[in-house]
Amino acid sequence: MAIIQFPKNFKWGTATASYQIEGAAFKDGRGLSIWDTFSHTAGKVLNGDNGDVACDSYHRYEEDIELMKELGIDLYRFSVSWPRIFPNGMGEVNKKGLEFYHKFVDKLIENGIEPMCTLYHWDLPEVLQEKGGWANRETIDAFVHYAELMFKEFNGKIKLWITLNEPWCISFLSNYIGAHAPGNRDLQLAVQISHHLLVAHGKTVRKFRDISIDGKIGIAPNTTWIEPFSSREEDIEACRRENAYFIEWFMDPLFKGEYPQFMVEWFKRKDVEMQMNPEDMQIVQEPIDFLGINYYTGHLARFKENEGLFDSEFVEMGYERTDIGWPVYPEGFFKVLTYISGRYGNIPIYITENGSCYNEEPQNGVVADEGRIKYLKQHLTALSRSIESGVNIKGYLTWSLLDNFEWAEGYSKRFGIVHVNFRTLERTKKNSYYWYKQAISNNYYIYE
């Protein structure tokens, strides 16, 4: 038995994203996003699912905030639907969209919950995609314009801002692997977009400073940890590339003002070179106040020539897997956090996403998701190890408050600590909800 205690003033929370929960896709002046287009394209999303209704949180946000209040969280991370604010990406503002987020944020604050706002969690206005999307540098300017409006509208209400969620997913998963909107399969395009995203982030941070917004701003990359199968140099180098794909490729520019040279050279071997303007890296390196870290899973891997993008193959070690098929690898969480802290210094970190997919349904009103409770215990213990090792972690937000539209998996995968019946939209608190509530209340838990 071990008591896992967290620091005084440690912040607890949960997280969601606009397209995954809001619904009301065609109401109150909201424009189309790339996810509306993608999910309504045959064969792109499992079972032909889409986010038209999702959890209907646009209409049920007060009910959801009641769930948060009972849970006892300090922070709630949500994202704004860009096309709900600017239906055409820029130009005319949709006043009803702004009114919704004002009501929502006011209700959070009224209930003692601090809002943490993500400006971009993947729902790019379709109008901008038709002009090239993130491959077109005009989208950078449109994003900064949108961000500036949000900063001014919510200055004093929202004090924690995130520019982009998971730039790896926006660039590589969506434009090289093609699994997410807009569904391209072009490595050159993905690499170029990865750079444009970082420029957009830097320009947005600069705008935040220029207009003297009261608050703090950061970015939330997704991470993984790929452990070498052996101490052979080729295994180590293959895994170094796999990890850098998520970590150094996006974080070295932020903190060091350059892309990792070994990755630049690797992409050149794939006939991929990035175009950038002379001032770009100075913009990208604009200092941030905190770093959001998303972590779910990791793997063991070894070198295998011509396998995948990085000459590596995953090796099955019999780890437990969640219902989405991802290995449960809490040791990787500890390694990611200590590695980032060691490489980039004592930057404050919020865990902006960490959670697991278990698909249990209610039985007599009870959702016995014991696998999720075990996952939480394992990863919070890894988090505690990281804090004890000197990593400057300010808070933890589990993914997700609600079961929701899980992107290309549709409604088939459940990450919530609250079950949602997608036919009736009824919410049912899972056992993990009650376990997390107790851990928050105590600021510790007992691992038996």
C-alpha positions in Angstrom: 0.0 0.0 0.0 1.3 3.5 -0.9 -0.2 6.9 -0.3 0.4 9.1 -3.4 0.2 12.7 -2.2 0.2 15.8 -4.5 1.5 19.2 -3.8 -0.5 21.9 -2.1 -2.2 24.1 -4.7 -2.0 21.4 -7.3 -4.7 21.9 -9.9 -7.1 19.2 -10.9 -9.4 19.2 -14.0 -10.9 17.6 -17.0 -10.8 18.4 -20.7 -13.0 18.3 -23.8 -13.0 19.7 -27.4 -15.7 21.7 -29.2 -16.4 19.4 -32.2 -16.4 16.3 -30.0 -19.1 17.5 -27.6 -21.0 20.6 -28.7 -23.2 19.4 -31.5 -25.5 22.2 -32.8 -23.3 22.0 -35.9 -25.7 24.0 -38.1 -27.3 26.3 -35.5 -27.0 30.0 -34.6 -24.8 31.0 -37.5 -21.9 28.5 -37.1 -20.0 27.9 -40.3 -18.7 24.6 -41.6 -15.5 23.1 -40.3 -13.2 20.6 -42.0 -14.6 18.0 -39.6 -18.1 18.6 -40.8 -16.9 18.0 -44.3 -14.7 15.0 -43.4 -17.3 13.2 -41.2 -20.0 13.6 -43.9 -17.7 12.0 -46.5 -18.4 8.3 -47.0 -15.8 6.0 -45.5 -13.9 8.6 -43.5 -15.4 8.0 -40.0 -16.4 4.6 -38.6 -20.1 3.8 -39.0 -20.6 7.0 -40.9 -20.8 8.9 -37.6 -20.5 12.7 -37.4 -20.5 15.5 -34.8 -23.8 17.1 -35.8 -25.3 16.4 -32.4 -22.4 14.8 -30.4 -23.1 15.2 -26.7 -25.3 18.3 -27.4 -23.3 20.2 -24.9 -24.2 23.4 -26.8 -27.6 23.1 -25.2 -26.7 21.0 -22.1 -23.7 23.0 -20.9 -25.3 23.8 -17.6 -25.9 20.1 -16.9 -22.3 19.4 -17.8 -21.0 22.2 -15.5 -23.1 20.7 -12.7 -21.2 17.5 -13.2 -17.9 19.4 -13.0 -18.9 21.2 -9.9 -19.8 18.0 -8.1 -16.5 16.4 -9.3 -14.7 19.3 -7.5 -12.3 20.3 -10.3 -10.3 23.5 -10.3 -9.8 23.7 -14.1 -11.9 22.9 -17.1 -10.1 22.8 -20.5 -12.4 23.4 -23.4 -11.9 24.5 -27.0 -13.6 27.2 -29.1 -15.2 26.3 -32.4 -13.4 28.8 -34.8 -16.3 28.6 -37.3 -18.8 29.4 -34.6 -17.0 32.7 -34.1 -15.9 33.4 -37.7 -18.1 31.3 -40.1 -15.9 32.3 -43.0 -12.6 32.1 -41.1 -12.3 35.9 -41.0 -14.6 38.8 -41.8 -18.0 39.0 -40.1 -18.2 37.9 -36.4 -21.0 35.6 -35.5 -22.4 37.3 -32.4 -24.4 34.3 -31.3 -21.3 32.2 -31.2 -19.6 34.8 -28.9 -22.7 35.0 -26.7 -22.6 31.2 -26.2 -19.0 31.2 -25.0 -19.6 34.2 -22.8 -22.6 32.4 -21.1 -20.5 29.2 -20.8 -17.5 30.9 -19.3 -19.6 33.0 -17.0 -21.3 29.8 -15.7 -17.9 28.1 -15.1 -16.6 31.0 -13.1 -19.9 31.3 -11.2 -19.4 27.7 -10.1 -15.8 28.2 -9.0 -14.2 26.5 -12.0 -11.3 28.2 -13.9 -11.6 28.1 -17.7 -8.6 27.0 -19.7 -9.3 27.8 -23.3 -7.8 26.0 -26.4 -8.1 28.2 -29.4 -7.6 25.5 -32.0 -8.6 21.8 -31.4 -8.8 20.9 -35.1 -12.0 22.5 -36.4 -10.6 24.7 -39.1 -13.2 26.7 -41.0 -13.9 24.8 -44.3 -13.7 28.1 -46.2 -10.0 28.4 -45.2 -9.3 24.7 -46.1 -10.7 25.4 -49.6 -7.9 28.1 -49.9 -5.2 25.6 -48.9 -5.8 25.3 -45.2 -2.7 25.4 -43.0 -0.5 25.0 -46.1 -1.5 28.6 -47.0 0.3 31.2 -44.9 -2.9 33.3 -45.1 -4.4 30.9 -42.6 -1.8 32.0 -40.1 -3.0 35.5 -40.3 -6.6 34.4 -40.1 -5.8 32.4 -36.9 -4.1 35.4 -35.3 -7.1 37.6 -36.2 -9.5 35.1 -34.6 -7.2 34.7 -31.5 -7.0 38.5 -31.0 -10.8 38.8 -31.0 -11.0 36.0 -28.4 -8.3 37.6 -26.2 -10.1 41.0 -26.2 -13.5 39.5 -25.6 -12.5 37.3 -22.7 -9.7 39.4 -21.1 -10.2 39.1 -17.4 -12.4 36.0 -17.6 -10.1 33.5 -19.2 -6.5 33.6 -17.8 -5.2 30.3 -19.2 -4.9 30.1 -23.0 -3.6 27.3 -25.3 -2.9 28.2 -28.9 -2.9 24.8 -30.6 -3.8 21.3 -29.5 -1.6 18.5 -30.7 0.2 20.0 -33.7 1.5 16.5 -34.7 -2.1 15.5 -35.2 -2.9 18.6 -37.2 0.1 18.1 -39.5 1.2 14.5 -39.7 -1.9 12.5 -38.7 -4.2 14.7 -40.8 -2.0 15.4 -43.8 0.5 12.6 -44.1 -1.2 9.5 -42.5 -4.6 10.9 -43.6 -6.6 9.5 -40.7 -8.1 12.9 -39.7 -9.5 15.9 -41.5 -8.7 17.0 -44.1 -7.4 13.5 -44.9 -4.3 14.2 -47.1 -1.4 11.7 -47.6 1.6 13.9 -48.4 4.7 14.0 -46.3 6.0 17.3 -47.8 2.6 18.9 -47.1 2.6 17.7 -43.6 6.1 18.9 -42.8 5.3 22.3 -44.2 2.1 22.5 -42.2 4.0 21.6 -39.1 6.1 24.7 -39.6 3.2 27.0 -40.4 1.4 25.8 -37.2 4.4 26.8 -35.1 4.6 30.2 -36.8 0.9 30.7 -36.1 1.5 29.8 -32.5 4.4 32.2 -32.2 2.5 35.1 -33.8 -0.5 34.4 -31.5 1.7 34.5 -28.4 3.3 37.8 -29.7 -0.2 39.3 -30.2 -1.2 38.2 -26.7 1.8 40.1 -25.3 1.3 43.1 -27.6 -2.2 43.8 -26.4 -1.3 43.1 -22.7 -3.8 40.3 -22.0 -4.1 39.4 -18.3 -3.2 35.8 -18.2 -0.8 33.0 -19.4 -0.4 31.3 -22.7 1.1 28.0 -23.9 0.7 25.2 -26.4 -0.3 21.5 -25.9 1.7 19.0 -28.0 0.9 15.3 -27.8 3.7 13.0 -26.8 4.6 9.3 -26.7 7.6 7.3 -25.5 9.1 4.7 -27.7 11.6 2.6 -25.7 14.5 0.9 -27.6 14.2 -2.9 -27.7 18.0 -3.2 -27.0 21.1 -1.1 -26.4 22.1 -1.6 -30.1 22.9 1.8 -31.7 20.4 1.2 -34.6 17.6 0.5 -32.1 18.4 3.6 -30.1 18.5 5.8 -33.2 15.3 4.4 -34.6 13.5 5.2 -31.3 15.2 8.6 -31.1 13.5 9.4 -34.4 10.1 8.1 -33.3 10.2 10.2 -30.1 11.5 13.3 -31.9 8.6 13.1 -34.3 6.4 14.2 -31.4 8.8 15.9 -29.0 11.8 17.6 -30.5 10.3 18.4 -33.9 7.7 20.7 -32.2 9.6 21.6 -29.0 13.1 22.4 -30.1 11.8 25.3 -32.3 9.8 26.6 -29.3 12.7 26.5 -26.8 15.9 26.4 -28.9 14.9 28.2 -32.0 15.8 25.4 -34.5 14.6 22.1 -35.8 16.5 19.0 -34.7 19.2 18.6 -37.4 19.0 14.8 -37.4 15.3 15.0 -38.2 15.9 17.6 -40.9 18.4 15.3 -42.5 16.1 12.3 -42.2 13.3 14.2 -44.0 15.8 15.2 -46.7 16.4 11.5 -47.3 12.7 11.3 -48.0 13.0 14.2 -50.5 11.2 16.6 -48.1 12.5 20.1 -47.3 10.7 22.9 -45.5 10.3 26.4 -46.8 10.5 29.2 -44.2 10.8 32.9 -44.0 13.9 34.5 -42.5 12.1 35.8 -39.4 10.1 32.6 -38.8 12.2 31.0 -36.1 12.4 34.1 -34.0 8.6 34.3 -34.1 8.3 30.6 -33.2 10.6 31.1 -30.2 8.4 33.7 -28.6 8.5 32.8 -24.9 5.5 30.9 -23.5 4.2 30.8 -19.9 3.5 27.0 -19.6 3.6 23.9 -21.7 0.6 21.5 -22.0 1.5 17.9 -22.3 -0.9 15.2 -23.7 0.1 11.6 -23.1 -1.8 8.3 -23.6 0.5 5.5 -24.6 4.0 4.2 -25.6 5.6 1.3 -27.2 8.8 -0.8 -27.4 10.5 -0.6 -30.8 13.6 -1.7 -32.8 15.3 -0.9 -36.0 13.9 -2.5 -39.2 15.1 -1.2 -42.5 12.5 0.4 -44.7 9.8 -0.1 -42.1 7.5 2.9 -41.8 8.7 6.5 -41.9 11.7 5.9 -39.5 13.0 2.4 -40.2 11.5 1.0 -37.0 8.9 -1.6 -35.9 7.0 -1.9 -32.7 7.6 -5.0 -30.7 4.7 -6.6 -28.8 5.5 -7.1 -25.1 2.1 -8.2 -23.9 1.3 -4.9 -22.2 -2.4 -4.4 -21.2 -4.3 -2.5 -23.9 -7.2 -0.2 -23.6 -10.3 -0.7 -25.8 -8.9 1.4 -28.5 -5.9 -0.9 -28.7 -3.2 1.3 -27.2 -0.7 -0.2 -24.8 -0.9 0.9 -21.1 2.6 2.3 -20.5 2.8 4.6 -17.5 6.6 4.3 -17.4 6.6 6.2 -20.7 4.7 9.1 -19.0 7.4 9.4 -16.4 10.1 9.2 -19.1 8.4 11.8 -21.3 8.0 14.3 -18.5 11.6 13.9 -17.1 13.0 14.0 -20.6 11.2 17.2 -21.5 12.2 18.9 -18.2 15.8 17.8 -18.6 16.0 19.1 -22.2 14.0 22.3 -22.0 14.4 23.4 -18.4 12.0 24.2 -15.6 9.0 25.3 -17.7 5.7 25.0 -15.8 3.7 22.0 -17.2 0.0 21.2 -17.2 -1.0 17.7 -18.1 -3.7 18.8 -20.6 -4.8 15.3 -21.6 -4.3 11.9 -20.2 -6.9 9.2 -20.2 -8.1 5.8 -21.5 -10.7 4.1 -23.6 -12.9 1.6 -21.9 -16.3 0.9 -23.4 -18.3 -0.4 -20.4 -22.0 0.3 -20.5 -24.3 1.0 -17.6 -25.6 -2.0 -15.7 -28.5 -1.1 -13.3 -27.2 2.5 -13.4 -23.6 1.7 -12.6 -20.7 1.9 -15.0 -18.0 -0.3 -13.6 -15.0 1.0 -15.5 -12.3 -0.5 -13.3 -9.8 -0.5 -16.1 -10.0 3.3 -16.3 -9.5 3.6 -12.5 -6.4 1.4 -12.7 -5.1 3.5 -15.6 -5.6 6.7 -13.6 -3.8 5.2 -10.6 -0.8 4.1 -12.7 -0.5 7.4 -14.6 -1.0 9.6 -11.6 1.7 7.6 -9.8 4.0 8.2 -12.7 3.1 11.9 -12.5 3.9 11.9 -8.8 7.3 10.3 -9.5 7.9 13.1 -12.0 7.0 15.8 -9.5 9.3 14.2 -6.9 12.0 14.1 -9.5 11.8 17.9 -9.9 9.5 18.3 -12.9 7.5 21.5 -12.6 4.0 20.2 -12.9 1.2 22.6 -12.0 -1.9 20.5 -12.7 -3.5 17.4 -14.2 -6.6 17.3 -16.5 -7.9 13.9 -17.4 -9.4 13.2 -20.8 -12.3 13.3 -20.9 -15.2 14.6 -18.9 -17.7 13.0 -21.3 -17.8 10.1 -23.7 -17.9 11.9 -27.1 -17.3 11.9 -30.8 -13.9 10.2 -31.0 -12.9 11.6 -34.4 -12.3 8.8 -37.0 -13.6 6.2 -34.5 -17.0 7.9 -34.3 -19.0 7.0 -31.2 -17.4 3.5 -30.9 -14.7 4.5 -28.3 -15.4 5.9 -24.9 -12.8 8.0 -23.0 -15.2 9.8 -20.6 -15.5 9.5 -16.8 -19.2 10.3 -17.5 -21.1 7.9 -19.8 -23.2 9.4 -22.5 -26.0 7.5 -24.1 -25.8 8.8 -27.7 -29.4 8.1 -28.4 -31.0 9.8 -25.4 -28.0 12.0 -24.4 -28.4 10.9 -20.8 -25.3 11.3 -18.6 -24.3 8.6 -16.1 -21.3 9.0 -13.8 -18.9 6.1 -14.0 -17.1 4.6 -11.1 -14.0 6.4 -12.4 -15.8 9.7 -11.9 -16.3 8.9 -8.2 -12.8 7.7 -7.8 -11.4 10.8 -9.4 -13.7 13.0 -7.2 -12.3 11.4 -4.1 -8.7 11.8 -5.2 -9.3 15.5 -6.0 -11.0 16.0 -2.6 -8.2 14.5 -0.7 -5.3 15.6 -3.0 -4.0 12.1 -2.6 -5.0 8.5 -3.2 -4.0 5.2 -1.8 -2.6 2.7 -4.2 -3.2 -0.8 -3.0 
